[in-house]
Structures are given as C-alpha cells and as structure tokens.
Amino acid sequence: MFQILSLCTEEMSVLVGAVKTIFTLIQIAIPGVLIVLGTIDMFKAMASGDEKKTKEVQRTFIRRLVYAVIAFLIPFIIRLVFNFVAHNIGTSEGQAGQNAYNEFFACWNGTATES
C-alpha cells in the first residue's frame, strides 16, 4: 500500500502540483462564495425590514461562515491526520509508512503551485 506514495517521479510531481492547485482553489473559492452569498442574503433581509426574516438569515449566515472556515481548513486537517497516523505506528510496516509519508510530503512541498 505504501509503495504507491513513494513514487516522486516527474509525472507524480505534475499530479501532486495539480492536486495542490485544486486544494488552493477549494481553500479560496468555497469560503469566498459562501461569504458573498451570506452577505447578499443579509443585505436583502435588512432591506426588507422583516425582523423574523433577518434573524433567520443571520442563522444561515453564521452556518455559512462555519462551513467557510471548515472548507478553508480541510487541507490542514488532512495533513494533521496523516501526520498523526504516520508518527504513531510502531511496527516495521509503520516505519515503511513513515518513510512513505516523509517522501510524499517532500514531493508535496517540492512542487510549486502555478497561478
């Protein structure tokens, strides 16, 4: 299973770069869209003058803000989980996993995202 991760070739570098670009887009686009939509809804509710609708939109806006934060933190959470798993396995297979983890993230960090 860990042999798949230990292929930091030029082709893998291109794939990792593409995945990294997609993660960056997710980190920026999803929170941005959620915040813009929430702001538009808030302005509409405030312009209507209906207090009930404004309170309902406030709750929706807060949920969207939470979702935006979660979407922004997804790559960090994934890396944290991989890091936790890689560092807490004590068998020889765990050492192979640790080596594959280190090699994969060396490949991940060595790839530049292109804008």
C-alpha positions, 0 to 999 in steps of 0.5 A: 500500500505504501509503495504507491506514495513513494513514487516522486517521479516527474509525472507524480510531481505534475499530479501532486502540483495539480492536486495542490492547485485544486486544494488552493482553489477549494481553500479560496473559492468555497469560503469566498462564495459562501461569504458573498452569498451570506452577505447578499442574503443579509443585505436583502433581509435588512432591506426588507425590514422583516425582523423574523426574516433577518434573524433567520438569515443571520442563522444561515449566515453564521452556518455559512461562515462555519462551513467557510472556515471548515472548507478553508481548513480541510487541507490542514486537517488532512495533513494533521491526520496523516501526520498523526497516523504516520508518527504513531505506528510502531511496527516495521510496516509503520516505519515503511509508512513513515518513510512513505509519508516523509517522501510524499510530503517532500514531493508535496512541498517540492512542487510549486503551485502555478497561478 
